[in-house]
């Protein structure tokens, strides 16, 4: 599953993980693949499945093609 890096950064900020925002910004590509980048995400304390669930639930379905299969 692919997620825009800005959404990951926003989630970290919302969780009060400001110290990890800069690290994530430096280490993650602009489009994060939850499988390919699972190791980096684990270093940041993020679970890919939990991340997808939080983003999908918190965005009210507004993630468009990123989580919807890119029709």
C-alpha positions in Angstrom: 0.0 0.0 0.0 1.3 3.4 -0.9 0.9 6.5 1.3 2.0 10.1 0.8 4.9 10.9 3.1 3.2 14.1 4.2 0.4 12.0 5.7 3.0 10.0 7.7 4.6 13.3 8.9 1.2 14.7 9.9 0.3 11.6 11.8 3.6 11.7 13.7 2.9 15.4 14.6 -0.6 14.6 15.8 0.8 11.9 18.0 3.3 14.3 19.5 6.3 12.6 17.9 7.9 15.8 16.8 11.4 14.4 17.3 10.6 11.6 14.7 9.2 14.0 12.1 12.6 15.2 10.9 14.0 11.6 10.8 11.0 10.4 8.8 11.2 13.3 6.4 14.9 12.5 5.8 14.5 8.7 5.5 11.2 8.2 3.7 10.6 8.8 0.0 7.8 11.1 -1.1 5.6 8.1 -1.6 5.9 5.5 1.2 5.2 1.8 0.3 4.1 0.2 3.6 5.8 -3.1 2.6 9.0 -1.9 1.1 9.6 0.7 3.8 8.4 -1.3 6.8 11.9 -1.3 8.3 12.1 2.5 8.4 8.6 2.7 9.7 9.4 0.3 12.5 12.4 2.5 13.5 10.0 5.4 13.8 7.6 3.3 15.9 5.0 3.0 13.2 3.1 -0.2 12.4 2.1 -0.1 8.7 -1.3 -1.8 9.3 -2.0 0.6 12.2 -0.9 3.6 10.1 -3.2 2.7 7.2 -6.1 2.2 9.6 -5.5 5.6 11.3 -5.1 7.5 8.1 -8.1 5.9 6.5 -10.3 6.5 9.6 -8.9 10.0 10.4 -9.2 11.3 6.8 -12.8 10.4 6.3 -12.0 8.5 3.2 -10.3 11.5 1.6 -7.1 9.7 0.7 -8.4 9.1 -2.9 -6.2 7.0 -5.1 -3.5 6.4 -2.5 -5.6 4.0 -0.4 -8.4 3.4 -2.9 -6.4 1.4 -5.4 -5.8 4.3 -7.8 -8.7 3.9 -10.2 
